Amino acid sequence: MYLLDTDIIIYSLKGDRNVIENLLAFREQPKTISVITYGELIFGAQKSKHKISNLAKIHNLKETFPIIDITPSIMDTFGALKADLQKSGNTIDDFDLLIASTSITHGYTLVTNNEQHFKRIP
């Protein structure tokens, strides 16, 4: 299972050729998004110039990709990762850490273009 990061969804909605080609190449593989990604997308749509059409696109994503809720198990992973990263001085944004924790907890492969943040996570 692939967990799609927020940036991948944004690139696909904007018609990025590389992202779309990769999504098509792996169309048979199951994909999902975190509720965190969904929230980030709603926030972006709410502040955009094309609020109504962008919100409609985001709401349609619920039909395409199952949304993974935050669970106590994910929060256990989040707490452990955040403590380890903080000890090593390699903190990252909590939302990114929650997305990574979701991927780790469920054993999903995280698909992102934000390698700078996520490469800090073992």
C-alpha positions in Angstrom: 0.0 0.0 0.0 1.2 3.5 -0.8 0.5 6.5 1.4 0.5 9.6 -0.7 2.0 12.8 0.9 0.3 16.1 0.5 2.7 17.4 -2.1 2.1 14.4 -4.4 -1.7 15.1 -4.4 -1.1 18.8 -5.1 1.2 18.0 -8.0 -1.3 15.6 -9.4 -4.1 18.1 -9.1 -2.0 20.7 -10.9 -1.3 18.2 -13.7 2.4 17.5 -13.0 3.4 15.1 -15.8 5.9 13.1 -13.8 3.5 12.5 -10.9 0.6 11.6 -13.2 2.8 9.2 -15.1 3.9 7.5 -11.9 0.4 7.3 -10.6 -0.7 5.7 -13.9 2.3 3.3 -13.9 1.3 2.2 -10.4 -2.5 2.4 -10.9 -3.0 -1.2 -9.8 -1.3 -0.6 -6.5 -3.6 0.5 -3.6 -3.1 4.0 -2.4 -4.4 6.0 0.5 -3.9 9.4 2.2 -3.6 10.5 5.8 -6.3 12.6 7.4 -3.5 15.0 7.9 -3.0 15.3 4.2 -6.7 15.8 3.8 -6.7 18.6 6.3 -3.7 20.3 4.6 -5.5 20.1 1.3 -8.7 21.6 2.7 -6.6 24.4 4.3 -5.0 25.1 0.9 -8.3 25.1 -0.9 -9.9 27.4 1.7 -7.3 30.1 1.2 -7.1 29.8 -2.6 -8.5 32.1 -5.2 -10.7 29.2 -6.6 -12.0 28.1 -3.2 -15.2 26.4 -4.4 -13.7 24.4 -7.3 -10.6 23.4 -5.2 -12.8 22.3 -2.3 -14.8 20.2 -4.8 -11.6 18.5 -6.0 -10.5 17.8 -2.5 -13.9 16.3 -1.5 -13.8 14.1 -4.6 -10.5 12.7 -3.4 -12.4 10.9 -0.6 -14.0 8.8 -3.4 -10.6 8.0 -4.9 -8.3 7.4 -1.9 -9.3 6.0 1.5 -8.4 8.4 4.3 -6.5 6.9 7.2 -7.5 8.4 10.6 -5.0 9.1 13.4 -5.1 6.3 16.0 -3.5 5.7 19.3 -1.0 3.4 17.6 0.0 6.2 15.2 0.4 8.5 18.2 2.6 6.0 19.9 4.9 6.0 16.9 4.7 9.8 16.6 5.8 10.2 20.2 8.7 7.8 19.9 9.9 9.4 16.6 9.5 12.9 17.8 11.5 12.2 21.0 14.3 10.5 19.0 14.5 13.2 16.4 14.5 15.9 19.1 17.4 14.2 21.0 19.4 14.1 17.7 18.5 17.7 16.9 16.7 16.7 13.7 13.1 17.9 14.3 10.6 18.1 11.5 7.1 19.6 11.3 4.5 17.7 13.4 2.2 17.2 10.5 5.0 15.6 8.4 5.9 13.5 11.4 2.2 12.3 11.8 2.1 11.4 8.1 5.4 9.4 8.5 4.1 7.8 11.7 1.0 6.7 9.8 3.2 5.1 7.1 5.4 3.4 9.6 2.6 2.1 11.8 0.7 0.6 8.9 3.8 -0.6 7.0 2.9 1.6 4.0 5.4 3.1 1.6 5.3 6.8 1.8 5.3 8.6 -1.6 6.6 12.1 -1.3 8.7 14.7 -3.1 9.7 16.1 0.3 12.7 13.9 0.8 14.5 16.7 2.8 12.2 16.3 5.7 11.4 12.6 5.6 15.0 11.4 5.1 15.6 12.3 8.8 13.2 9.5 9.8 14.7 6.0 10.1 
